[in-house]
Amino acid sequence: MADAKTYLNVPYAEKDAAKALGARWDAANKKWYAPANKDIALFGKWQTDAVVLVAPSKSPLKPAAQTPSGNGEVGGTTRSSDKNFIAYDGNEPPWD
């Protein structure tokens, strides 16, 4: 656990303060973190409950079976009746 990192939510304007306390930048995840050898209490200002980063899955996202209203409506129309509706699968940008 020597390589453990506690990720922080540091606003850009406060990056120098976090760095002065010993925070490091994880370029791969684009997040600041507190190294395992630092007192985590120093970084309490930037800690949240959700600091764990999860790697994206290899499979594309599947569209939800129903919208929150439960009737399949999106923007006033139903998906089944909109012949131009194309669900974005997350693999390629839709504008290319």
C-alpha positions in Angstrom: 0.0 0.0 0.0 3.0 2.2 -0.3 1.7 3.5 -3.6 -1.7 4.4 -2.3 -3.1 7.7 -3.5 -6.0 9.6 -2.0 -7.5 11.7 -4.8 -8.5 15.3 -4.1 -10.9 17.8 -5.7 -8.6 20.8 -5.9 -9.9 23.8 -7.9 -7.3 25.3 -10.3 -7.1 28.4 -8.2 -6.0 26.4 -5.2 -3.5 24.1 -6.9 -0.5 25.9 -5.5 -1.7 25.7 -2.0 -2.3 21.9 -2.4 1.1 21.5 -3.9 2.8 23.4 -1.1 1.2 20.9 1.4 2.7 18.0 -0.6 -0.1 17.1 -3.0 1.0 15.6 -6.3 -0.5 15.8 -9.8 -1.6 12.5 -11.5 -1.3 13.4 -15.2 -2.9 10.1 -16.3 -6.1 10.8 -14.3 -5.8 14.6 -14.4 -6.4 14.8 -10.6 -4.4 16.0 -7.6 -3.7 13.3 -4.9 -2.2 13.1 -1.4 0.6 10.6 -1.4 0.5 7.8 1.2 3.4 9.3 3.2 1.5 12.6 3.9 -0.9 13.3 6.7 -4.3 13.2 5.0 -5.8 15.6 7.5 -3.8 18.4 5.7 -5.9 17.9 2.6 -9.3 17.7 4.3 -10.5 20.9 2.5 -10.3 19.0 -0.8 -11.5 15.6 0.2 -14.9 14.2 -0.7 -16.7 11.0 -0.1 -16.2 10.0 -3.8 -12.5 10.1 -4.4 -12.1 6.7 -6.1 -11.5 6.7 -9.8 -12.9 3.8 -11.8 -11.4 2.8 -15.1 -13.9 2.8 -17.9 -15.2 -0.6 -19.1 -14.3 -2.0 -22.4 -18.0 -2.5 -23.4 -20.0 0.4 -24.8 -22.7 1.9 -22.6 -26.1 0.5 -23.0 -29.0 2.9 -23.2 -31.4 2.8 -20.3 -34.5 0.8 -20.8 -36.7 3.6 -19.6 -36.5 7.3 -18.9 -37.1 8.5 -15.4 -40.8 9.1 -16.3 -41.0 5.4 -17.3 -42.9 6.0 -20.5 -40.0 6.2 -23.0 -40.4 9.9 -23.7 -37.4 12.0 -24.5 -38.0 15.7 -25.2 -41.7 15.2 -25.8 -41.3 12.4 -28.4 -41.0 8.7 -27.9 -37.8 7.0 -29.1 -39.7 4.4 -31.1 -41.6 7.0 -33.1 -38.6 9.2 -33.9 -37.1 7.7 -37.0 -34.1 10.0 -36.8 -33.1 9.1 -33.2 -29.6 7.4 -33.0 -28.4 6.4 -29.5 -24.8 7.5 -28.9 -22.8 4.5 -27.8 -19.7 6.4 -26.6 -17.3 4.8 -29.1 -16.9 7.6 -31.7 -17.7 11.3 -31.6 -21.1 11.9 -33.3 -19.7 14.8 -35.3 -17.1 12.9 -37.3 
